[in-house]
């Protein structure tokens, strides 16, 4: 069964991070979509069960969708280059 969590808007000043999803009870399969509407890059940081932390840089005016196995935490981090804004949406499933 899939669960689509509410779309969350972000507005991060330079060098600020914020967690937008946490499942500390063992992880869950998920799809994560980030839409960066700003003219600065934003970093998507994913923490998974028994795996290294992965960071993806999403360039200005771009989006990224990933399917993630055993997701624990999904967070966004702004870079030193400026304020970023857009939205993140997470869908969980037992796929």
C-alpha positions in Angstrom: 0.0 0.0 0.0 1.3 3.4 -0.9 1.0 6.6 1.2 1.5 10.0 -0.4 2.6 12.4 2.3 1.5 16.1 1.9 3.7 18.3 -0.3 6.1 20.3 1.8 7.4 23.7 0.7 10.9 24.8 1.7 12.6 28.1 2.0 16.2 27.7 3.3 18.6 30.5 3.9 22.3 29.8 3.1 23.9 26.8 4.9 20.8 25.7 6.6 19.5 22.1 6.6 16.1 20.7 7.5 14.7 17.2 7.8 11.4 16.6 5.9 10.9 12.9 6.6 12.1 10.6 9.4 11.3 6.9 9.9 13.6 5.7 12.7 11.7 2.4 13.2 13.7 0.5 10.6 13.2 2.4 7.3 10.7 2.2 4.6 10.7 2.1 0.8 9.9 5.5 -0.7 9.9 7.8 -3.7 11.3 11.3 -3.0 10.6 14.2 -5.4 12.4 17.6 -4.9 11.5 20.6 -7.1 14.0 23.4 -6.8 12.4 26.6 -7.9 15.2 28.9 -6.9 18.2 30.2 -8.8 20.6 28.4 -6.3 21.3 24.7 -6.0 19.9 22.6 -3.1 21.2 19.3 -1.7 19.0 16.3 -1.0 20.5 14.2 1.8 19.2 10.6 2.1 20.0 8.3 5.0 19.2 4.6 4.5 19.4 1.4 6.6 22.9 -0.1 6.6 24.0 2.1 3.8 26.2 5.2 3.4 24.5 8.7 3.5 23.9 9.9 -0.1 23.8 13.5 -1.1 22.4 14.7 -4.5 22.8 18.3 -5.7 19.8 19.6 -7.5 20.7 22.5 -9.7 18.7 25.8 -10.0 15.3 25.4 -11.6 15.5 21.6 -11.7 13.8 18.6 -10.1 14.8 15.1 -9.1 12.7 12.0 -8.3 14.4 9.0 -6.7 13.1 5.6 -5.5 14.9 4.8 -2.2 15.0 1.4 -0.4 14.9 1.4 3.4 14.7 5.2 3.8 15.4 6.5 7.3 15.8 10.3 6.8 15.2 12.7 3.9 16.6 16.2 4.4 17.4 19.3 2.4 20.5 21.5 2.8 21.1 24.9 1.2 24.5 25.8 -0.1 26.6 28.9 0.8 25.6 30.4 -2.6 22.2 31.6 -1.5 18.6 31.0 -0.4 16.8 28.1 -1.9 13.0 27.4 -2.2 10.7 24.9 -3.8 8.9 21.8 -2.6 9.6 18.2 -1.6 7.1 15.3 -1.8 7.6 11.8 -0.4 5.5 8.7 -1.1 6.1 5.6 1.0 5.3 2.1 0.1 6.1 -1.5 0.8 7.2 -2.2 -2.8 
